[in-house]
Every structure is written in structure tokens, then in C-alpha cells.
Amino acid sequence: MQERNFEVTGMTCQGCVRAVTRAIQKADPQAEVQVTLESNHLKAQTSLSAAELQARIEGAGFTAKVLT
């Protein structure tokens, strides 16, 4: 598993956090996802690549930018 960090825009509530977490965990059930709404930051411990993770986040209806 690797740590991946993203700036995610469009998330405004815990419902948004749950939607993104479900989308990621559907592809990687062991993924650990942490979201800080105030800073639009998402951190995930996952086996998914950054591109796969970004596609999952965007598929849930949000905009994602990889942070290095």
C-alpha cells in the first residue's frame, strides 16, 4: 500500500466524504481514506495507482488533483 494525497474540490459535507470513500473502497476494500473538508485534502493508504484513485474520485462527482 502507498500513501496518495489529493486536493479534492466539491466536497462539502460528510455525505460527500462517504461517497468518495465508498468509491475508493469499492476498488480497494482495504484502503484507508482520510478527508479534511476545510482544506479539500484527501489522503489514502491504498494499492490503487494515483491515476486509478483520481478516476474513482472523479467518478464520484468531484474534481481531484494529485499532490506530490
N, C-alpha and C positions, 0 to 999 in steps of 0.2 A: 504494500500500500504506500501511496505517496500523498504528500500534502499538496493540495491545489488551492490557490487563492484567486478569487474573482471579485470584481466590482459588479454588482447586480443592481440595475435600476428598475423601478416599477414596483418593488415590494413595499407594501405599506402597513401590513398587519401580520398577525400570527397565522392567519389563513394562507397568506402568500408563502410564508416560511414552510408551512406544512405541504403546500403544493410542490414547491421546489424540492423539499426533502423526499417526498414520495416519488417524484420523477427520477431523482438520482438513485434512490434505493431500489427502484424497480429494475434498474440495470445492474446494480451492485448492492445486494441486500446487506452486506457488512459495512457499507460506507457510513462514516460518522460525519454529520453535517452540522456546522455552527453558523448562525447568521446573526449579524449585528445590523438591525434595521437603521439605526441612526447614521451609520457610516456606509450603508449599502455594501457591506463586506460579507462575503461567504467564504468559509474555509471548510474544505472537505478532505478527510482521510479516505482515499478510495483507490481502487485498482484501475479505474477508468482513466483514459488519457485526457489531457486538457481539452482536446477537440470534442471528445465524446461527452465530457461533462458540460462543456459550453452548449452543445446541441441539446442536451437534456434540459438545461436551464431555459434556453430559448424556446424549446418545445412546450415548456410550461407557461409561456407567455411573457417572459421577462428578457431584458437585454443584459448580456454578460460580456465582460471584458476581462481577459486573463491579466492577473497581476504577477509581476516577477519578484 
